[in-house]
Amino acid sequence: MTEPRARRPSGGMVFLYHARYWMRAVVGLLVGLAFLFPLWIAVVTSLDTKADVFTYPPHLWLDWVWSNYVAMWHMDTWPLYFLNTVYISLASVGISLATSILAAYALSFLRFRGRDQIFVILLLVLMIPGEALLIPNYLILYHMHLLDTRLAQILPFGASVFGIFLLRQQFLSFPESYRDAALIDGCGHLRFLWYVALPQVMPTVFTIGLYNFIGSWNSFQWPLIVTVSHNVQPIEVAIMRLQTAHSVQWRRITAAGTMATMPLVVLFLFLQKHIVRGIARNEGMNM
């Protein structure tokens, strides 16, 4: 008895499939261009001549005036602002990842009274607006004599509830046989975390690290409040200082903004595979 042949799709179904594919592609391209347009305007303005900045309709082509970037880099100890931003961002990411990993492990694998209640309290912190914590954090740093320091810009971001949540969901998905086998072999908590648990969640760790790095790199309000000295201020505060009450140097502001944005774009391009993999792993997980 011969098996029935697979039914081939009709010409109309094939056309409909390709039409939907190209429609999604066109919509995705238009949305991507809409998001890239403001960045393109900033790049064009940073390379414009002074006469083309205020032309109407807007000037959309590059004039390649690199002197704006050269003047920006040699203006007002710009390399120091850049190094401050890199140092503060990397330190914040390192501390937040360490605290998130350890807290998520404790809330997943350790058995102690009040564990679930502590996790609920941590989730409630996400509902508190960041502005409500400005004054308490400022007073704490004031009494610790840490105002106007790089440490004042690092400590308040040394923990990430978002990171704890994601990593806890990952750890809870581990089969119990992993931990049982490690206990039989005499593996302690830190060793199990380093050699078994952590390698399994590295895409999520990359996602959390990049998320915290972008937040710290773009931080403006908190450094503006707790710092006065230019020696410890980040790049975002330095960009604000280019705008005065009497004039706005648009070409230098956009050049500075482009220089501050490009490292994040490059970092995202290198880590995008890990980010997509980390987000995909957390889809469909239950608390």
VENQUISUL-V807921 format. One record per run of one state. SS is the DSSP state (a for helix, b for strand, c for the rest). FROM is the first residue (numbers start at 1). TO is the last residue. If there is no record, write none. Layout:
SS&FROM&TO, SS&FROM&TO
This chain:
c&1&10, a&11&46, c&47&49, a&50&52, c&53&66, a&67&73, c&74&77, a&78&109, c&110&114, a&115&125, c&126&129, a&130&143, c&144&150, a&151&153, c&154&154, a&155&157, c&158&160, a&161&172, c&173&175, a&176&184, c&185&188, a&189&200, c&201&201, a&202&217, c&218&220, a&221&226, c&227&234, a&235&240, c&241&242, b&243&243, c&244&247, b&248&248, c&249&249, a&250&282, c&283&287
